[in-house]
Amino acid sequence: MKRIKTIIFTILFIGFTYLLYLKVDEFIKIDKCLDKGSKWNYSTEKCECLDKTEIHQNEKPILDKKQ
């Protein structure tokens, strides 16, 4: 009986952790988008620049180096 409870607890814990990851991941994507000065389109779930071009979430911005 104790083994069954442990298995059920483990399955529920993994499921809860996965759902929490999905919410945190969505929050971080939206936060990164807004930090860049862009807007988040909730219907398409994509980050959009003010000129309507898409920003890829995994790319880092390139800063101009003044020499």
ABEGO torsion letter per residue (X at the ends): XAAAAAAAAAAAAAAAAAAAAAAAAAAAAAAAAAAAGBBBBAAAGBBBBAAGBBBBAABBBBBBBBX
